[in-house]
Amino acid sequence: MDSTIHSTSRGAAAPEGAPLAAAERDDQGKRSSLIPIVIVLAVGAVLVVGGALVWHAESKINKVALASSPKPVTVIAAPDATFRDSRTYVGTLRPWVEASVGPQYISVYVDTVLVRPGATVKRGDVLATLDCRNASASSQAVAAEARAIDARQQAVAHESARLQTLLDGGFVSPNEAEIKSAQSSSEEAQLASQRARLSATSLQVSDCVMRAPFDGEVATRTIDPGAFVRPGTPIVSVVDRSTIRMTFDVPESDFDLVAPGTVADIRLVATGKMTVGSVSRRSPSADPETRTAHVEIDIADAKREIPVNTTGEVRIEVGEPIHALVMPLVAASITGSKAAVFIVEGEVVHQKRLKVLGEVGSDLFVAPELPAGTPIVTEGWATLAEGDRVATRQIPYQRTSSSKAAENADKKEAQP
């Protein structure tokens, strides 16, 4: 019975497997027919994307020649101005008096230094002291020896005087009287010599105390207690800033321009402030090596606000004010006494060469050969050529403060 059932089950399963194999073959055939379609669609997508990219790239290409398109530039309207020629010199702001305080005669160790930079001192104030025990002892020894010589000289002088009285009566010989007189003179000479030595040692003792030579301020302190100093070694320096001396040198060709009384504008580089002064003194002789003349301007500084030994710029105006056009210095190419600029007429630029009158700060002054308000290219002119088309962007022109100050001063002088 078991074998029957087994054979029956085999016979029933065989007919069901045949339709399944046919279905699988149909599915495989369908998938095989879809592959070319997918490939065609992918190739078409790639071509579409590539065409889109090519179109996008082509749309960004400028088909217009750059030479025919307007060039972007920045322009300003050149205004009228007043120009006056000037000279600028660089000098040093020096104190009215300055002294380096140190020993003059002795070489010793520093005992104390009583001041620091910035301290205000009066004439005679003690600034530092030196260890002068040796000099003091030497001075005392010389003083004692001088007193001994003085006593001997007085005794010999009295004896010589008594012998002179006995000489008239014949009680002593003239030779003996002359010897005593010579001894008195010798003792007197030795006393004078010892007093001179005492003066020298007294100077050494007084050199042990450093005192302020005038009213002023301590500028530097270069030595501390315990250091060894020699004659000429500065311990501290003192300056008097009640009056500042602006010192500078001018070439010999400008000698007549800096006569005493000439007004000058002075810029203090350390503080950035401006002040006005007049030439106080001028050397009558030029330096034989540099051919420059020394000039000084006194500046009152009662509040002692100006730092000394700093830099100052002196500007002296010469000649008469004249009419001019002003523009930024960066707008022109200067060659010799001519400035090449580009002006705008409509949409086209033209190059003009104008006579240079001078410079003040970053402002350039040229002869008024163009109408005031003419558009002048300030940025982008380096790429321009005669007749180029431009697209302008106009900006307001701001002159430098130094240029404005100079023009205002010229206007004030021109007023009656």
C-alpha positions as CSV (number, residue, x, y, z in Angstrom):
1,M,0.0,0.0,0.0
2,D,2.8,2.4,0.8
3,S,4.4,1.9,-2.6
4,T,1.1,2.7,-4.3
5,I,0.6,5.9,-2.5
6,H,4.2,6.9,-3.3
7,S,3.8,6.3,-6.9
8,T,0.6,8.1,-7.0
9,S,2.1,11.2,-5.5
10,R,4.9,11.2,-8.1
11,G,2.4,10.9,-10.9
12,A,0.4,13.9,-9.5
13,A,3.4,16.2,-9.1
14,A,4.8,15.9,-12.6
15,P,2.0,17.7,-14.4
16,E,2.3,20.8,-12.2
17,G,6.0,21.5,-12.9
18,A,5.6,21.9,-16.7
19,P,3.5,25.1,-16.5
20,L,5.9,26.7,-14.0
21,A,8.9,26.2,-16.3
22,A,7.0,27.9,-19.1
23,A,6.2,30.9,-17.0
24,E,9.8,31.4,-16.0
25,R,10.8,31.3,-19.6
26,D,8.2,34.0,-20.4
27,D,9.6,36.2,-17.6
28,Q,13.1,35.8,-18.8
29,G,12.1,36.8,-22.3
30,K,10.3,39.9,-21.1
31,R,13.4,41.0,-19.1
32,S,15.6,40.4,-22.1
33,S,13.4,42.6,-24.3
34,L,13.5,45.5,-21.6
35,I,17.3,45.8,-21.6
36,P,17.6,47.5,-24.9
37,I,14.8,49.9,-24.0
38,V,16.6,50.8,-20.7
39,I,19.9,51.4,-22.6
40,V,18.2,53.6,-25.1
41,L,16.5,55.6,-22.4
42,A,19.8,56.0,-20.5
43,V,21.6,57.1,-23.6
44,G,18.8,59.6,-24.4
45,A,19.0,61.0,-20.8
46,V,22.8,61.4,-21.1
47,L,22.4,63.2,-24.4
48,V,19.7,65.5,-23.0
49,V,21.8,66.4,-19.9
50,G,24.9,67.0,-22.1
51,G,23.0,69.2,-24.4
52,A,21.7,71.2,-21.5
53,L,25.2,71.6,-20.1
54,V,26.5,72.7,-23.5
55,W,23.6,75.2,-23.9
56,H,24.3,76.6,-20.4
57,A,28.0,77.0,-21.1
58,E,27.3,78.7,-24.5
59,S,24.8,81.1,-22.9
60,K,27.6,82.4,-20.5
61,I,30.0,83.3,-23.3
62,N,30.1,87.0,-24.2
63,K,29.6,87.3,-27.9
64,V,30.4,91.1,-27.8
65,A,34.1,92.1,-28.1
66,L,35.6,93.6,-24.9
67,A,37.1,96.4,-26.9
68,S,33.7,97.6,-27.9
69,S,32.1,97.4,-24.4
70,P,32.3,100.4,-22.1
71,K,35.0,100.2,-19.4
72,P,33.9,100.9,-15.8
73,V,35.7,103.8,-14.3
74,T,35.4,106.2,-11.3
75,V,35.4,109.9,-11.9
76,I,35.4,113.1,-9.8
77,A,34.5,116.7,-10.8
78,A,37.8,118.7,-10.5
79,P,37.0,121.8,-8.4
80,D,38.6,125.2,-8.4
81,A,41.3,125.9,-5.7
82,T,43.9,128.3,-4.6
83,F,47.5,127.1,-4.6
84,R,50.6,128.6,-3.1
85,D,54.0,127.1,-3.5
86,S,55.6,125.9,-0.3
87,R,58.7,124.2,1.2
88,T,58.6,121.4,3.7
89,Y,61.5,120.5,6.0
90,V,62.0,117.8,8.6
91,G,63.7,118.7,11.8
92,T,64.0,117.9,15.5
93,L,62.2,119.4,18.5
94,R,65.0,120.2,21.0
95,P,64.7,121.5,24.5
96,W,65.8,125.0,25.3
97,V,68.7,123.7,27.4
98,E,69.8,120.1,28.1
99,A,72.5,118.7,30.4
100,S,73.9,115.3,31.2
101,V,74.9,115.2,34.9
102,G,77.8,113.1,36.0
103,P,81.2,113.2,37.7
104,Q,83.8,115.6,36.3
105,Y,87.0,114.8,38.2
106,I,86.8,111.4,40.0
107,S,86.2,107.8,39.3
108,V,84.1,106.2,42.1
109,Y,81.1,104.0,42.7
110,V,77.6,105.5,42.7
111,D,76.0,105.7,46.2
112,T,72.5,106.9,45.5
113,V,70.4,108.1,42.6
114,L,67.4,110.1,43.9
115,V,65.4,110.8,40.8
116,R,63.6,109.0,38.0
117,P,62.6,110.2,34.4
118,G,59.8,112.7,34.5
119,A,60.7,114.1,37.9
120,T,60.6,117.9,38.1
121,V,63.7,119.5,39.7
122,K,64.8,122.9,40.8
123,R,68.3,124.4,40.3
124,G,70.6,123.0,43.0
125,D,68.4,119.9,43.9
126,V,70.5,116.8,44.7
127,L,70.1,114.2,41.9
128,A,72.7,111.6,43.0
129,T,75.5,111.0,45.4
130,L,78.9,109.2,45.0
131,D,81.0,107.2,47.4
132,C,83.7,109.7,48.0
133,R,85.3,108.7,51.3
134,N,88.7,108.6,49.8
135,A,88.4,112.1,48.3
136,S,87.1,113.4,51.5
137,A,90.0,112.0,53.5
138,S,92.5,113.4,51.0
139,S,90.8,116.8,51.3
140,Q,91.1,116.7,55.1
141,A,94.8,115.8,54.9
142,V,95.5,118.6,52.5
143,A,93.6,121.1,54.7
144,A,95.6,120.0,57.8
145,E,98.9,120.3,55.9
146,A,97.9,123.8,54.7
147,R,97.2,124.9,58.3
148,A,100.6,123.6,59.4
149,I,102.4,125.5,56.6
150,D,100.4,128.6,57.4
151,A,101.6,128.4,61.1
152,R,105.2,127.9,60.0
153,Q,105.0,130.8,57.6
154,Q,103.6,133.1,60.2
155,A,106.4,132.1,62.6
156,V,109.1,132.7,60.0
157,A,107.6,136.0,58.9
158,H,107.6,137.3,62.5
159,E,111.2,136.1,63.0
160,S,112.2,137.9,59.8
161,A,110.5,141.1,60.9
162,R,112.4,141.0,64.2
163,L,115.7,140.5,62.4
164,Q,115.0,143.5,60.2
165,T,114.7,145.6,63.4
166,L,118.0,144.2,64.7
167,L,119.7,144.8,61.3
168,D,119.6,148.6,61.8
169,G,121.5,148.4,65.1
170,G,124.1,146.0,63.6
171,F,123.1,143.1,65.9
172,V,122.6,140.7,62.9
173,S,124.3,140.5,59.6
174,P,122.4,141.4,56.4
175,N,123.0,137.9,55.2
176,E,121.1,136.3,58.1
177,A,118.2,138.7,57.6
178,E,118.0,137.9,53.9
179,I,118.0,134.2,54.7
180,K,115.0,134.6,57.1
181,S,113.2,136.7,54.6
182,A,113.7,134.1,51.9
183,Q,112.5,131.4,54.2
184,S,109.3,133.4,54.9
185,S,108.7,133.8,51.2
186,S,109.3,130.1,50.6
187,E,106.8,129.2,53.3
188,E,104.3,131.6,51.8
189,A,104.8,130.0,48.4
190,Q,104.3,126.5,49.9
191,L,101.1,127.7,51.6
192,A,99.8,129.1,48.3
193,S,100.6,125.7,46.6
194,Q,98.9,123.8,49.4
195,R,95.8,126.0,49.2
196,A,95.6,125.3,45.4
197,R,95.8,121.5,46.2
198,L,93.1,122.1,48.8
199,S,90.9,123.8,46.2
200,A,91.4,120.8,43.8
201,T,90.5,118.3,46.5
202,S,87.5,120.4,47.5
203,L,86.3,120.2,43.9
204,Q,86.6,116.4,44.0
205,V,84.6,116.4,47.2
206,S,81.9,118.7,45.8
207,D,81.9,116.4,42.7
208,C,80.5,113.7,44.9
209,V,77.1,115.4,45.0
210,M,75.3,115.7,41.6
211,R,73.0,118.7,41.6
212,A,70.5,120.0,39.0
213,P,72.2,122.8,37.0
214,F,68.8,124.5,36.2
215,D,65.1,124.2,36.7
216,G,63.7,121.4,34.5
217,E,62.7,117.8,34.3
218,V,64.7,114.5,34.4
219,A,64.8,113.0,30.9
220,T,66.9,109.9,31.4
221,R,68.5,107.8,34.2
222,T,71.3,105.7,32.8
223,I,73.1,104.6,36.0
224,D,71.9,102.9,39.2
225,P,73.5,102.7,42.7
226,G,76.5,100.4,42.8
227,A,77.7,101.2,39.3
228,F,81.3,102.5,38.7
229,V,81.5,105.8,37.0
230,R,84.3,107.9,35.5
231,P,84.6,111.5,34.5
232,G,82.2,112.2,31.6
233,T,79.8,109.2,32.4
234,P,76.2,110.6,32.6
235,I,74.1,109.5,35.5
236,V,70.9,111.4,34.7
237,S,70.0,114.1,32.1
238,V,67.9,117.2,32.7
239,V,66.0,119.2,30.1
240,D,64.2,122.5,30.2
241,R,61.0,122.4,28.1
242,S,59.7,125.8,28.9
243,T,60.7,126.8,25.4
244,I,61.2,124.3,22.5
245,R,63.7,124.8,19.7
246,M,62.5,123.5,16.4
247,T,65.8,123.0,14.5
248,F,66.2,122.1,10.9
249,D,68.5,122.6,7.9
250,V,67.7,124.1,4.6
251,P,69.6,123.9,1.3
252,E,71.5,127.0,0.3
253,S,69.1,127.8,-2.5
254,D,66.3,128.3,0.2
255,F,68.4,130.6,2.4
256,D,66.3,133.7,1.6
257,L,63.1,131.9,2.2
258,V,63.9,131.3,5.9
259,A,64.8,134.8,7.0
260,P,64.1,135.6,10.7
261,G,60.4,136.4,11.2
262,T,59.2,134.1,8.4
263,V,55.9,132.4,9.5
264,A,55.9,128.6,9.4
265,D,53.3,125.8,10.1
266,I,54.8,123.1,12.3
267,R,53.4,119.5,12.6
268,L,54.4,117.6,15.8
269,V,54.8,114.0,14.6
270,A,54.7,112.6,18.1
271,T,51.4,114.1,19.0
272,G,49.9,114.8,15.6
273,K,49.1,118.4,16.6
274,M,49.7,121.6,14.5
275,T,51.2,124.8,15.7
276,V,52.4,128.0,14.2
277,G,55.8,129.8,14.8
278,S,58.2,132.1,13.1
279,V,61.9,131.7,12.4
280,S,63.8,132.9,15.4
281,R,67.4,132.6,14.1
282,R,69.3,131.5,11.0
283,S,72.9,130.6,10.8
284,P,74.9,133.1,8.7
285,S,77.1,130.2,7.5
286,A,76.3,127.0,5.7
287,D,77.8,123.7,6.6
288,P,80.9,123.2,4.3
289,E,80.1,119.5,3.7
290,T,76.3,119.5,3.2
291,R,75.9,123.1,2.0
292,T,72.9,123.5,4.3
293,A,72.0,126.4,6.7
294,H,70.8,125.8,10.2
295,V,67.5,127.4,11.2
296,E,65.7,127.5,14.6
297,I,62.1,128.3,15.6
298,D,61.3,129.0,19.2
299,I,58.0,127.5,20.4
300,A,56.6,128.5,23.8
301,D,55.5,125.5,25.9
302,A,54.6,126.7,29.3
303,K,52.6,123.5,30.1
304,R,55.5,121.3,28.9
305,E,53.3,119.2,26.7
306,I,55.7,118.8,23.7
307,P,58.1,115.8,23.9
308,V,61.6,116.8,23.0
309,N,64.1,115.1,20.7
310,T,61.2,114.1,18.5
311,T,60.4,114.8,14.9
312,G,58.7,117.9,13.5
313,E,57.7,119.0,10.0
314,V,58.0,122.6,9.0
315,R,56.0,124.0,6.1
316,I,56.8,127.5,4.8
317,E,54.8,129.1,2.1
318,V,56.5,131.1,-0.6
319,G,55.3,133.2,-3.5
320,E,51.7,134.4,-4.1
321,P,48.4,132.4,-4.1
322,I,47.3,131.5,-7.7
323,H,44.2,130.0,-9.2
324,A,44.4,126.2,-9.9
325,L,42.5,123.0,-10.3
326,V,42.8,120.3,-7.6
327,M,42.5,116.6,-8.0
328,P,43.7,113.4,-6.2
329,L,47.3,112.6,-6.7
330,V,46.4,109.0,-7.8
331,A,44.4,110.4,-10.8
332,A,47.5,111.5,-12.7
333,S,50.7,110.1,-14.1
334,I,53.4,112.8,-13.5
335,T,56.4,113.1,-15.8
336,G,58.6,116.1,-15.1
337,S,56.4,119.2,-14.8
338,K,53.4,117.6,-16.6
339,A,50.5,115.5,-15.4
340,A,48.7,113.1,-17.8
341,V,45.0,112.7,-16.9
342,F,41.9,111.2,-18.6
343,I,38.8,113.4,-18.9
344,V,35.4,112.2,-19.8
345,E,33.4,113.8,-22.6
346,G,30.0,112.0,-23.0
347,E,31.0,108.3,-23.0
348,V,34.5,108.8,-24.4
349,V,37.7,109.6,-22.6
350,H,40.5,111.8,-23.8
351,Q,44.0,112.2,-22.4
352,K,45.2,115.7,-21.4
353,R,48.6,116.8,-20.2
354,L,48.4,119.6,-17.6
355,K,51.1,121.7,-16.0
356,V,51.8,120.7,-12.4
357,L,51.9,123.5,-9.9
358,G,52.5,121.5,-6.8
359,E,51.4,118.9,-4.2
360,V,49.9,119.2,-0.8
361,G,49.3,115.9,1.0
362,S,47.6,113.6,-1.4
363,D,46.2,116.5,-3.5
364,L,47.6,117.5,-6.8
365,F,47.3,121.1,-8.1
366,V,47.5,121.8,-11.8
367,A,47.1,124.8,-14.0
368,P,43.5,125.7,-14.8
369,E,43.6,124.6,-18.4
370,L,40.3,122.8,-18.1
371,P,36.9,124.2,-16.9
372,A,36.1,123.6,-13.2
373,G,33.9,120.5,-12.7
374,T,35.5,118.6,-15.6
375,P,35.0,114.8,-15.0
376,I,38.5,113.3,-14.4
377,V,39.1,109.6,-14.1
378,T,40.5,108.6,-10.7
379,E,40.2,104.8,-10.8
380,G,40.7,102.5,-13.8
381,W,42.6,105.0,-15.9
382,A,45.6,102.6,-16.2
383,T,43.7,100.4,-18.7
384,L,42.4,103.3,-20.8
385,A,43.5,104.6,-24.2
386,E,42.6,107.6,-26.2
387,G,38.9,107.4,-27.4
388,D,37.9,104.4,-25.2
389,R,34.2,104.2,-24.2
390,V,33.6,104.2,-20.5
391,A,30.8,103.6,-18.0
392,T,31.3,106.2,-15.3
393,R,30.6,106.2,-11.6
394,Q,31.0,109.7,-10.1
395,I,32.0,110.2,-6.4
396,P,32.4,113.3,-4.4
397,Y,35.9,114.6,-4.0
398,Q,37.2,115.0,-0.4
399,R,40.4,117.1,-0.1
400,T,43.0,116.4,2.5
401,S,42.9,118.5,5.7
402,S,46.4,119.9,5.1
403,S,45.3,121.1,1.7
404,K,42.2,122.8,3.0
405,A,44.2,124.4,5.9
406,A,46.7,125.8,3.4
407,E,44.0,127.2,1.2
408,N,42.2,128.8,4.1
409,A,45.4,130.4,5.3
410,D,46.0,131.8,1.8
411,K,42.5,133.3,1.7
412,K,43.0,134.9,5.1
413,E,46.2,136.5,4.0
414,A,44.6,137.7,0.8
415,Q,41.9,139.6,2.7
416,P,42.7,143.2,3.4
